[in-house]
Amino acid sequence: MNAVLERWSSLDPTEAAREILPCCGSQAWAAEVAARRPIADEEALSLIADAVWIGLPESAWQEAFNSHPRIGQQKAKGEATAESLAWSSTEQSAAMSSEDAVKQALAEGNRRYEEKFDRIFIVCASGRSAAEILTILEQRLKNDLRTELREAAEQQRQITQLRLHRWLEAR
């Protein structure tokens, strides 16, 4: 068993859920993943994390979405751990090194997205430029509500997978 997962498996359920929460931002997800311990390795953790995520209600997805700052910002709409906000900053770093016109277009796109879908735009920003993110945002603004909910959930799933890997490496 992975040493990090072994230590994590020894924690009480509440502490274990609190420790893994920055990877996703949904309390229900964190509690359910923690409840499935012991978990032998990163591959098993990845599979369990996905299975739990897919099975959650929309309200739990929304809680995870709310734990992210908007692209280009540093404060989340909902509760977010310091570790989660630091990871968001790292994930968005390539996007935020762009020129002001692109940043302004992203801010306007975020506003239109929130008006249409009543939530912040979620994208796995890691390694993507602001121009790439803007293109994705413009494409997703064409989605209907159900399609976009599924796309946002898939982006959150990808973010969670990256963060789970970081979480295991950082401990």
N, C-alpha and C positions, 0 to 999 in steps of 0.2 A: 504494500500500500504506500502511496505517496506520503511523505512525511507531513506535509501541510494538511492533507486530508485526514491523516491519522490524528493529528492534534485537534483539528476542527471537529472530528467525530467524537472526541472526548468532552467537548463543551456541552453545557446544558442546552436544550433546544432554543431557548430565548436568545442566549448569547450567540449561538451558531447562526441563527437567522439574522441577528444584528450585524454579525461580521460579514456575511455574504450579501447583505442588502445593497451596498454600493454598486454591485455588479448589474443590478436591474432597476431598483427603485420601487418595486412592488412588495409591500409587506406580505401579501398572500403568497407570492412567488418565493420569497426568502424563507418563509415558514415551511412551505411544502418541500422545498429542496432540502432544508435542514432536517425535516421529518424522514427523509429517505436515506439518511446516513445509516450505516457507514457506506462510503463511496470509495471504491478502490483506486481509481486513477482519473486522469483528466478526460479521457475519452468517455468514461462512464458518467462523469460530472456533466459533460457537454450534452450527452443524450438525455439525462434526467432533466437538466435545465430546460432543454427544448420541449420535452414532453409536458413538464409542468406549465411552461409558458403558454403553449398552445391550448391547454385545458382550462386556462383561467377565464373568468368572465371579463367583459369589456371594462367594467369598473376598475379591475386590477390592472388592466393594460393602461387605462387612463392615469392611474396613480404613477405608474412607471414613466409615462410620457411627461407628466408634470414634474418629475424629478430632474429633468434636463433644462438647462438654460437654452434660450433661443440661440440659433446660430448667430455668433458674433457678440453674445452677451455672456455675463458670468453669473447671473442669479437665476435660479429656477423658479417657476411658478409655484410649485409645491415644495414639500420637504425634500431636501437632498443632503446627503452626508458631505463632509468636507472632502473625503476621498473621491466621491462621485463627481463633485464639482471640479476637482483637480484633474481627474481623468477627462472630463468634458473639455477642459481648457487644452489639454494635450491633443485630444482628438480633433479639435477645431483649429489647431495652430496653423496648418497649411492654408486653410480657408481665410484666416484672419490676417494673413500677411499680404493680402491683395490690395489693389488700389481702391480709393474711396468711392469711385463710381460703382464698382461692383458691390462693395459693402452697402451702399445706399440702395441699390437694386435688390439686394438680399433682404434688407430691412422692409422695403415696400412689398416684396414677395411674401415675407413672413406675415405682414399685416393682412394681405389678401387671403392667404391660406387660413389664418385664424378666423377671419370673417366667414369664410366658406365652411370650414370644418369644425370650428369651435374648439380648437386645441392647437398647440404649437406644432410646427413642422418638425418631424423626427426623421433624421437621415443618419446613416452610419458615415460620419464625416471623416473618419480616420484616413489620412493620406490624400484626401480630395481637395482640390483648389476651390476657391470661392466661385469661380466661373463654372466649374463642374457642378457644384452644389446648386447654383442658380439655375442651371439647365435642368437638373433633376426636379427642382422646385416647380419650375414652369410646366414641366411635363405632368407632374402630379396634381397640379391645380386643375387639370382636365379630367381627373377621376371623379366618379360619383362617390357618395358617402361610404358605401359598403366596401368598394374597391380600395378606397384610400385608407379605411380603417385596417384592412388586411395588409396593405403596403406598409403603413406605419408600424404595425405589429411585427412585420418581417424585419424592418429596419431596427427595431428595438431588440429583436432576437439576435441580429448580427452584432449589435453593440454589446449585448450581454455576453456573447461568446468571446469577443475581444477582451472584455473586462474580466471574465473568469480566468482567462489565460494570464492576464496581468496580476490578478489577485493571487494566483498560485505562485507566480514568479516573485512577487513582492514580499512574501511571507517566509 
